Amino acid sequence: MAETIGKKNKHKVRTATVVLYIIAIFWTFMTLFPVAVTILASFKSKAEIYLNLMSWPKEFLIENYINANKTADALRTITNSLIVASLTTVANTVVGMMAAYILSRKDYKFLKFVYLFFMIGVMVPVHCTLIPINNLATGLNAKNNLFFLILIYVAFNMSQAIFLYTGFMDGISRNLDEAAIIDGCSNWSLLWRILFPVCKPIVATEAIFIFIAGYSELVFSMIMMTDSKFFTVSRAMLNFSSTHSQEIGNQFAFVVMSVIPMVLIYILFHKQIEKGMLSGAIKG
Amino acid sequence: MSKKSTVPKVKQKLDKKDLTISILFLLPAILICVVFIIYPVFDTFSLSFRKWNGMFGAVKEWVGMENYYKIVTDKMFWNAMLNSFYFMIGGFVILMPLAFGLALLVTSKIKGTSFFRTCYFLPCMLGTTAVALMWTFMLNPNFGVFHAIENLLGIDMPLPDVLTVKTLNVWIVILVNEWMYAGYNMLIFAAGLVAIPEDLNEAAALDGATGWQRIRYITLPLMKNSFKVFSILCITGCLKVFDIIWAMTRGGPNDISSTPSIMLYSQGFSYKLFGRSSAYGVILLVLGVVLSIVTNRIFREDKDLAM
């Protein structure tokens, strides 16, 4: 009797496992299919794409990539985006950590209000600042200025970063700083030499997310950048897809080129991202 | 913030210097937020009562509540609100079960979970515009996937451009959005799942609880917090959707696939109605703040009760 139940259960478990595998493989297919089609199409001629989008390329042509780079200046726009994303990430980390250090380690009464002030920043939707920031940029002659764009991105990542860093630092024992202070450590070196290394997991994960957001941001880049020399990659791709809508192959190639840096970063850091997310620290 | 330990007396002499340093450390962050967030909010507010064509030197004529009146009587505004609402519905009906299902999958005992996890998360690394364009190509009536299938089957019927069909286009964008963020939200749920002690499930399994029963009576109640995080993100995020719609349909044709933030953009930067666009900004801001306070309140109270 007991044996039959055991067998039945085993049988059930096996069916369940098979179902799980089927679902898992199905969603893997769903995820990779569009990516694979895009990559394959980027090597095909226009005629071949119209004939059958999903076929294997008869031969792998690199013309699409050459043309995308020539017409849309793909590499330059990717470089622009990489510059913007890296500087945003660095600035956010430095400025955010400095603020978080004070908020977490000092006891002044006004800090409560400063913290509240940053938290209000989380609630402001980015888009309602579009027009004033556009005016500000025109007034300061800061259109087509990558640094101004970076400052905007830094502002909109700030609250989230400070919130995360402060939370994390609050969890670090103060014994660590007290020992350092007795050793004559200044605020600056206490933050960067002692606390920063301890905060690395949260900083790294948040940095990756800030980087992705900065690399692919669209709205501000649309209003701030009017000269195609300074287009970021998202802006340039959209522009290219509407002005050269007939050159399908080139567009596929541009999309593939644009995601290469992100995929590389993902391959390098996916463990860090998963660890950060699974610890429940990062929530959007 | 936690309660601070008492400051050692030795430090008192250095108090003044310490205060200066504290302020200097906070200053860059505060300045950036004031210039790019706080000042713009006030400016938007003031502009929303005026009429302005965006030209420098042009008069910003005071018109009172006219902009707001024009917005709430415009049926495209309500259409945009409805589209945002669809995004929220899509989030709860499609994204949540999908992401939760995937989270169960990648935390289950099948082999290759780390491969599946890495794979599912990939789409949200690609960037919204790239994802949007990829799917726009897939859905293209002249060479997209459906066209290719027709070709294979030997059917020669012209396909409609699904991204121009009212309501359908919004739902297609929603599906693409869910495709992109399924992996991201999967990790939010997985974070809750891995925090559940393994012995609980084992004990239940020994007692003869089936998989479904274990999910229903152990997993779901213990996952409350992850569902809260998801709900807050989903509700407050639905007003802000911009990039993916803009990249796929430009909010069109004729604004029918717009959300309020796209209306804000097109009123300002396409139609040069900067006053009206600012009024959209204020509406977005108020709705955003109200929604995040309300959702936080609802879920926080719930949390206190649970404890």
Interface residues (C-beta under 8 A of the other chain):
Chain A: A16 T17 L20 Y21 I23 A24 W27 T28 M30 T31 L32 P34 V35 V37 T38 A41 I49 Y50 L51 N52 L53 M54 S55 V95 G96 M98 A99 Y101 I102 L103 S104 R105 K106 D107 Y108 L111 K112 V114 Y115 F117 F118 G121 V122 M123 V124 P125 V126 H127 C128 T129 L130 I131 P132 I133 N135 L136 T138 G139 L151 I152 V154 A155 F156 M158 S159 I162 T166 D170 R174 E178 I181 N187 I212 Y215 S216 L218 V219 M222 I223 V233 S234 M237 L238 S241 I248 Q251 F252 V255 S258 V259 M262 V263 I265 Y266 H270 I273 E274 M277 L278 S279 G280 K283 G284
Chain B: M1 S2 K4 S5 V7 P8 K11 D18 L19 I21 S22 F25 L26 P28 A29 I30 I32 C33 V35 F36 I37 Y39 P40 V41 D43 T44 L47 F56 G101 L102 L105 S108 I110 G112 F116 R117 T118 C119 Y120 F121 L122 P123 C124 M125 L126 G127 T128 T129 A130 L133 M134 W135 T136 F137 M138 N142 F143 G144 V145 H147 A148 N151 L152 W179 A182 G183 Y184 L187 I188 A190 A191 G192 V194 A195 G211 V229 L233 G237 L239 K240 F242 D243 W246 A247 S261 L264 Y265 G268 F269 F274 S277 S278 Y280 G281 V282 L284 L285 G288 V289 S292 I293
